[in-house]
Amino acid sequence: MNVHEDVLLVCSGGGHLRQLAGFAERLGIARGRQVWVTFRNGLSESLLGGRRVIWAPFTAPRDLRNFARLVLLARRVLARQRFGHVISTGSSPAAAFLPLPVRKGIPASYIGSAARADGPSVTGRIVSRFPRIRTYCQYPAWADERWQYRGSVFDGYTPGAVTPIMPRSAVVSVGTQEGFPFDRLFAKVVPLLADFDRVLFQTGDADVSHLGITGVPSIAHADLKAAIRDADVVITHAGVGGALTALDLGKHPIMIPRSAQHGEHVDDHQVQVARELDRRGLATARSVEELSSRDIVEAASKSVRAVAPPRLDLIPSPVAGA
């Protein structure tokens, strides 16, 4: 592979984007050689500022109409430019894009999300049917001949010091998953945080007008980071993107999974994310019903520190640009 060829990085938003951005760094792909395809939102605009980005039509799970638009976009992008490698962490853009480059002889790799502790997602199962797409997982428990284990996005963190404090400020964030409001979370946390001095509520699609608070549906990633950095405690849905943002800033978040039963997501994969981070001592996993004031005080007293992650190696030859 020509080291001067660009690398196409394809994913949906939120946690998939955060993971792929981190993996791109660990792979040593120079920013000048990165071409991104993802959904446009506050996170992607902030995180990918200054990089080449092709905005894809937002495609919800099982949204066949917009998935067809993604396939057409993939054909246009791959017809215009030759890439040295195409890499994705999912979700719908991965299924639309990855089968095409391997037909052209371009290496393509799919890294299963850290949200999937028990096995591949629907997207993962789809792309694994194409034998020339290299597939990788982030959990050794389900690695096999088809799915190679190359470490986890969470390998760069370890539990930090415990310093007892009485929290007075908080960030409550649920990402920007369209069509899946997390109303139960806000109904639960608003009374628990009623006497706090400062709380940022990032609400997504949730209607919080009846709760007596002011929320923001979406917030620029840089602004969210600043708010989390200054907060005593972080409460978030159990999405990988929200977890990584908190961990990067040394916070031990409380992670509350969305429930498919309550129409908050298409499945219960967020339970897996919360359990894995709790197991590693990097977060506190709680259901909406379990969350208590004591959990908030204890999480505020804990911290996380960054460590050097193992080298990530899934590309046979160097891809760093000159």
N, C-alpha and C positions, 0 to 999 in steps of 0.2 A: 504493500500500500504506500502511496506517495505521501510523505509526511507533510507536504505543503497543501494537500487537499483539505477542504473544510470538512467539519464533522457536523452532521445534522442531528440535533437533539430535539426529540419529539415527546410531548406528554400533555396531559390535562393540567389543571391548575392545582393549587393547594399543596398537599403533601407530595404528590407526584412531582411537582415542579421543584419543591425544596430538596427532595432526594436527588433528583437528576442534577441540579446545580451543584450539590455537594460531591456527587460522584464525578462530575466533569472536572472539578478541582483535583480530586484524588487521582484521576487518570492523567492529569497534566495537560489537559486540552487548553491551549492558549485561548484567551477570550477573542482574539482576532480571528481564530479559526472556527469559532462557534456560530452556527446558524440555528435559531430556535423556531419551533412551531409549537404554539400553546394558546390557551385562551387568554383573552385580555381582561384583566381585573386589577385591583389595587396592588396585589402581591406581585403579579408578573410585571407590571409597569415599573415598580420600584426595584425588584430584584434583578431585572434584566436591562435596566437603564444603561444606555451606551452600547448595547450589543445588537446584533442583527436579529430581528424578530419578525416572523410571519404570523400574523394573528389568525387563528383558526376559529371557525364558527363554534360557539359554545354548544356542546353535545351532551345532554343529560344521559344517564343510564337508560339504555333501550330506546333511545331517540333515533329511529331509523332514518327519518328525513334528513336530519343534520349529519348523521353518519355518512349518508350518501354524498353530502357536500364535502365531508372530510376526504373521502376517497378521491373525488375530483380534484381537490386541492393537492393531495399527494401526487397525483399524476402530473399536475402542472409544475410543482416544485421540482420533482425528480426529472422532468423533461428539460427544465431550464438549466440545471447545474449538475455537475458530477461531484459526488461526495466520496470521501475516503472511508466513511463509516456512518451508519445510522444507529442511534442508540435511543432507547425509550424505557421509561419506568411505568408506562400505562397512562391513562386508561383507554378510552375510545380512540384517541389519535394513534395509539400503538397498533391497534388492530387495523386501522385504515392505512397506515404508512408502511409498516415493516414487511409485509409480503412483497411489496413492489421492488425494493432495492435488490433483494437476493435474486430476483429474476434477471436483473441487469448485471449480476456478478459483484455487487457491492456488499461488503460485510454488514450484517445487521445484528444487533444485540438487544435483548430484552432483559431488564433487571426487575424481578418481581418486587412489589412494594413490601416495605416492612410492616404494612398493615395486614399482611397475610401470613400468619404464624402457622397455620394448619395445612397449607397447600395453596396452589395457584388460584388466582381469581379467574373469573370468566374470561377476561381478556388474556390472561396467561395461558389458559387452556386452549384458546383459539390460536395464539401465535405459536404454541408448542407443536401444533400440527404441521408446521412448516419446518422440515428437518434442517434446512440451511440457516434458520434463525437461531443464533446462540441464545440459550436461556439460562438465567442465573437466579438463585434464590438467596434470601437473607437469613434463613434459618437452617442450620445443619440437619435438623430433625427430618425434614422432607427432601433433602438433597438425594438425587439418584443419578443414573446415567444421563438422563435428559436435562435435569436441573442441577447445575454446578453451584456449590456454595463458595462465595467470595467475600464473606463478611457482611456486616450490617451497617446501616447508616448510623446506628446508635453506638457503634464501637468507639466513637470519638469522645465519649463522656463517661464520667464515673461520679459516684456520690461524693459530695464535698462536706465541709464542716457544718456542724449543727450549732446555731446561735439563737437561743430562745429570745423571741421578741413578741410584742403584742401588735399585730398588724393593724394599720390604719388606712391603707390604700390598696386597691385591687384592680386587676384587669380581668374582665370576663369576656371571652372571645369564642365564637362558634364558627368561624370561617365564613365562606361565601357560597355554600352549596345551594344552588337555586332550586326552589320547589320543595325544600325539606326544612321547614322551620323547626327550631328546637325550643318551642314555647315552654315545655316543662322545666328546662334548666333555669330559665329566667324567673319563672314563678317560684322556684325553690330558693335561688340565691339572693333575690332582692331582699327578703326579710332578714336573711343571715348577715347581709352587709349594710343594713339600714343605718347603723351608727358609724359607719366608716366616714373618714374625712373626704376621700376622693375615690371614685370608681369610674372606670371606663367600661361601658357596655358596648361591645361590638356584636350586633344582633343578627346579621344576615337577614333572612326572610321573616324572622319572628316579629310579631306585632306586640310591642311592649307598652303601648300607650295607656292601657288600663292599669299598669303596675306603678304608675307615678314616677317613672324614670325617663330619661332621655337617652336613646340609643343611636348608634350610627350603624347603618347596614354594612358598610365597607369602609376600610381605612387604609391609607397608603402604608406599605410595609415599613418604611422608615419611621413613620409616625407611631405605628404599633410597637415597633422595637423600642422607641424612646419611652413609650408609656409603660411597657413591661420592665424596662431597665429601672424605672423610678418606682415601680409598685412593690409593695411588701409581699403580695401573694398573687398568683395567677391561677385562674379557673378556666378550663377550656374543654371543648368537646374533645374526644379522643382521636383527633386527626393527626397524622404524622407531621403535617406542616406546622400546626400550632405547637406541637411538642418540640420540634426542632428549634423554633423561634425562641421558646422559653429556655430550652437547654443551652442554646448559644449564649444566652445572657446570664447564665449561672443560676436560673430559677428551678425550683423543684415544683412543677405544676400539679394541681389537682386535675385529673383527667376523668371526664364523665362521658361514657359512651352514648352515642345516639342509639335508638332502638327501632328496629324495623317494625316491630309490633305496633309502635305508636306513630308510624309514618314519618320517622325522622331520618331514615336512610333506606336503601334498597335491601340491605342485609345487616348483620350484626358484627361486621369485621372490626368495628372500633373497640369492641370488647377485647379482641386479641391485642390490639395496640396498647390499651391501658394495662392489661395484665403483664405484657412483656416489659413495659417500662417500670411497673411496680416491682416485678421480679428483679430487675436490675438495680432497684433502689433509686431510680431516677425520677419517679413520679409517684403520686398517690392515686390509686384507682378507686373510684367510688361510683355507685349508681346514683341516679337522681334521688331516690328514696333514702339512701344511706348517708348522704352528705350532711355533715354537722358542723357547728361552730368549732368544735375541737379539731376536726380535720383541717380547717382553715388556719387555726393557730399553729398546729404542728407543721403543716406544709410551709408556712411562712418562715419557720425556724430552720428549715433544711435548705441545702444548696447543692449545686452541681458544678463540677469543674471539667474543663476540656482536657483531653489527653490526645496524644498523637495516634491516629488510627492506623491499622496495618495498611500497607500499600495495596491498592486495588489493581488487579491485573486481569483484564478480560479482553484486551486488544493485543493480538500477537506481535505487532510492531509499534514503535512510538508514534504518537499522534500529536505531540506538542508542536506548535508552530514556531517558526523562527522569528 
